[in-house]
Amino acid sequence: MLSTDEPLSVVMTTETADNVIGTTVVTSSSSRGFSFYLQCLVIVIGVVGTAANALILYALVASKQHRKHVLIFNQNAIDCFSSIFLVITY
């Protein structure tokens, strides 16, 4: 039985490497392929978003409704510019 007067001791060992020069990170070809497809998907979403928002902006201006629907016009303008910047970023 343990006495409460004696402290418990814990032994912890660690191993260290003396001659560590550097580490290399190896990524598999499947993760590089996934990253490439993800970037392509982001570009496609940006291009489709730019085209759709530009079409709506054109329709609002052509029908002279952009003065009546200011909120919709401004929201589509912001979406169009953010889609353009998304494509430029990637």
C-alpha positions in Angstrom: 0.0 0.0 0.0 1.3 3.5 -0.8 1.9 6.0 1.8 0.7 9.6 1.1 3.8 11.0 2.6 6.1 9.8 -0.2 5.9 11.7 -3.6 5.4 9.7 -6.7 8.2 9.7 -9.2 7.8 9.6 -12.9 10.7 8.7 -15.2 10.6 10.2 -18.7 13.1 9.4 -21.3 13.6 11.2 -24.6 15.8 10.3 -27.5 17.6 13.0 -29.4 19.4 12.9 -32.8 22.8 14.4 -32.7 23.4 14.8 -36.4 20.2 16.3 -37.8 21.0 18.3 -40.9 17.5 19.0 -42.3 14.2 17.6 -43.0 12.5 17.0 -46.3 8.8 16.9 -46.8 7.7 14.5 -49.4 4.2 15.0 -50.8 2.5 12.3 -52.7 1.5 12.7 -56.3 -2.1 12.3 -55.3 -2.0 15.3 -53.0 -0.3 17.4 -55.7 -3.0 16.3 -58.2 -5.7 17.2 -55.8 -4.2 20.6 -55.3 -4.1 21.2 -59.0 -7.7 20.2 -59.5 -8.8 22.3 -56.6 -7.1 25.4 -58.2 -8.7 24.6 -61.5 -12.1 24.4 -59.8 -11.6 27.7 -58.1 -10.7 29.3 -61.4 -13.7 27.8 -63.1 -16.0 29.1 -60.3 -14.4 32.6 -60.6 -14.9 32.7 -64.4 -18.5 31.5 -64.2 -19.2 33.9 -61.4 -17.7 36.8 -63.3 -19.7 36.0 -66.4 -23.0 35.5 -64.5 -22.7 38.7 -62.5 -21.6 40.7 -65.6 -24.6 39.4 -67.5 -26.9 40.5 -64.7 -25.2 43.9 -64.5 -25.6 44.3 -68.2 -29.3 43.4 -68.1 -29.9 45.9 -65.3 -28.2 48.7 -67.1 -29.8 47.9 -70.5 -33.3 47.8 -69.1 -32.6 51.0 -67.0 -33.5 49.2 -63.8 -30.2 49.8 -62.1 -31.6 53.0 -60.6 -34.6 51.3 -59.1 -32.8 48.3 -57.8 -29.7 49.9 -56.3 -29.1 47.1 -53.7 -29.2 44.3 -56.3 -27.0 46.3 -58.7 -24.4 47.1 -56.0 -24.4 43.5 -54.7 -23.8 42.1 -58.2 -21.0 44.7 -58.8 -19.3 43.5 -55.6 -19.7 39.9 -56.6 -18.4 40.5 -60.1 -15.3 42.3 -58.8 -14.6 39.6 -56.2 -14.9 36.9 -58.8 -12.4 38.8 -61.0 -10.0 39.1 -58.1 -10.4 35.4 -57.3 -9.3 34.5 -60.8 -6.4 37.0 -60.7 -5.3 35.6 -57.3 -5.2 32.0 -58.5 
